[in-house]
Amino acid sequence: MSELKPDLNAAKTFLDLLGKNGDARFRAFPHKHTPPEIKRQLRARKINGDRSSDRVLKAQNDGLGIYLVINRGGDDKASITECIAYFAEFDGTAEADQLQRVNDSGLPEPSIINRTGGGSLHFYWLLDTPIANKALWQSDMKRLAGYLGSDKSVNDPSRVMRLPGSLYMGPDQQPIALVETIHVGDGRYTREDIINALPADPTPLLEQPSPQPASDRTAERALDQLYRIPSRTPGSNTRNAYLRLLWGLAHILGPDRAGAAMAVHSPAWAAEEDLVEKAREANGAITDGTFFEVAKNDFNVTDSTADQTSARNGKSSQQSSHVDDDEPLEELIARKVGELLDLRLLTQDTWAKEMALIAELGWRGLKRHDIEERMYAALANRWKLAISQSHNKKRRGRSPNQTREGEQQQMLVHGFLPWKRDAVLFGAGGVGKTTAAVRIAWSAITGEPLLDFEIPGDITGKVLFIGSDGGTGAYDMWQNAAEDLGIANDPRWINGCTHWGADEHDGIGAWSVTPAGLQELKTELEENNYALVIIDSWKAVLSLAGVDFGIGPVDTIVRLIQALIAKHCSGLYLHHPSGNTKGKGISGAGGNQNINQIPYAVHELRVEPVSDDRAKCVRWIAHKLRGYVSREFLYRLAPDGFQIVEGELVRNCRDDILITVSDLEQMGTATTSYAIHNLLSTRNESTISNNLTKLRQDGFLKKTGSSWHLTAKGKRTVTELTKTHV
């Protein structure tokens, strides 16, 4: 048993150097190579607040490594308030080389150097004045890593680093070494002290295997060539060439993915050797170019136009095993897209097999976004969701007044969100979209009216709130909004709203629109009786799925989710546009117009300037809600909930309207909107107009020319109302 023990004094010294004063935020993680079943048992942990030291020691005793959020603020990027240092980490390089690289860099003396015990040194340059501009700091960190050749992933403002005084724990939960501070300098630096030492276009000081995968384009190019190279047959005297090919691929993809890709490519070789481990053994001067050099010189494979054309036509002798010349091209593409979809619906890592299919489809002339478009369309077709704007059945005409059963539009939240329809709510960051969404959820759960429409909802039910924006902080934002509205402890809220989000404790990532994620949503909707699904936000669920917001299949995905949710309930999507939305109207949603053109309703929130006679408030603009005129009003969050500051209230006057129309019909006089307004002169004109429209949508009234008339349903309702009034 190891005699290594945590050193709390060393930890305290490091915290003092960083200026942490009771506000330190720790993380505890199992070693990355810990078996999955043990990882699930151990679970990652957040540690802060009272008795942090006891919980840190408990985590160490359980076999977890301890990390610290270096910058000030919260636990995620959004909640970081100040960046207090620049720092760098090296992996896969000898300790002496790491020190030499920093010494030769021209950078000032590091304020702190920590030794992790796992072969890596951590270098810190403490700032005399913290940087509040996180985007600027992150850009600086990327330049620093690019220049030093250090780990390029070390740039997030909420980045955690190993805590000196803690134990470096192995995959067997046993201590390997004590994390220790090996150097403390006096330097406290300005931003300019650091940045002026970096070239404008940093060139790495030393060529080394990249710790991060190369660009998507380089990766796709490499995989395209790999799958046009014959599989390796053991005993064929080709091992050296394939090893260099593997090492070059590892430089592009990283060893884990390179080994997995090569295992799919050459299964016979993978049966004899662990190709992931082999990928980590790169020898000699290995660069991105190594792979392409070996592919060209040893296998005569390049990405020239001639090679691509012959491969796409199925004429490459090197890929005869992958091609069925007798299968029509469109059928082959559809089959391969279906195979890709099958892989994406699985929950385990199938990356290498996916890349093989994507490469093969690339030979057939499909670009990456075309492949994704076809895959999502295939998923919709498999689930029998009507998202295509084409049709393959004979169109059947309908004459006027042929309303089908159930087509009268009910409202989940009057004035805002119809039943089994969808809406997008957009606005700049910090305007209050999450709070507004939580209040809409409350109306869906309870039926309570919302803001300027004082009409209870027609439907009530449970809400699924998908908080994918904000990482692990999404749950807290959702809960804080409920607390601000005074509903967090109400049993109706507790039992009526379910939150999906990233959970570091359980090792669960944020939900996204991957096929597997959509399958999860489909199952959840089929097994539970929801009234509303809220997705926060569009950009988050697309980005997490690797979908390009500009050229990706956003149109298909929006229509797919719209159709999937509409089979069961209503949908509300939050969206963060880039730039100023003022004066742009519905186009202010920006980025990708499918976001605002496809949904049934579009709402915008905009912060209003503070004035001498009016405190801070928000302007709500209903740009589009079919069946309603566009409108806008001002509101604010008061101690007892949302409060209208300026705007017309829409009250429930439908009973009065129905009785008035009945009276006018019995008198044989005009039943125009003007006549109804005259008899209900105490009611606001727009309130009457909105309610007339709603009564027609719900099948209580019909309109002939300019006259309103009761339907059979409306007459039955009037009979019941008059009985009640008598």
Secondary structure, DSSP 4 states (H G I P E B T S, - for coil): -------HHHHHHHHHHHT-SS--EEEEE--TTS-HHHHHHH--EEEESTTHHHHHHHHHHTT-EEEEE-SEE-SSGGGEEEEEEEEEE--SS-HHHHHHHHHTTTPPPPSEEEE-SSS-EEEEEEEEEEE--HHHHHHHHHHHHHHHT--TTTT-TT-EEEPTTSEEE-TTS-EEEE-EEEEE----B-HHHHHTTS-SS---SS----SS---HHHHHHHHHHHTTSPPP-TTSS-HHHHHHHHHHHHHHH-HHHHHHHHHHH-HHHHHHS-HHHHHTT--SS--HHHHHHHHHHHH-----HHHHHHHHTT--GGGGGG--TTS-HHHHHHHHHHHHHHHHTSSS--HHHHHHHHHHHHHTT--HHHHHHHHHHHHHHHTT----S---S------TT-PPTT-SPPEEETTTEETT-EEEEE--TTSSHHHHHHHHHHHHHH---BTTEE---S---EEEEEE-TTGGGHHHHHHHHHHHTT-TT-HHHHHHEEEEE-BTTTTBPPP-SSHHHHHHHHHHHHHS-EEEEEEE-HHHHHHTTT--TTTSSHHHHHHHHHHHHHTTSEEEEEE--SS--TT-GGGGG-S-THHHHSSSEEEEEEEEPPBTTB-SEEEEEEEEETTS--EEEEEEEETTEEEEEES--EE--HHHHHHHHHHHHHHT---BHHHHHHHTTTS-HHHHHHHHHHHHHTTSEEEETTEEEE-HHHHHHHHHHHHHH-
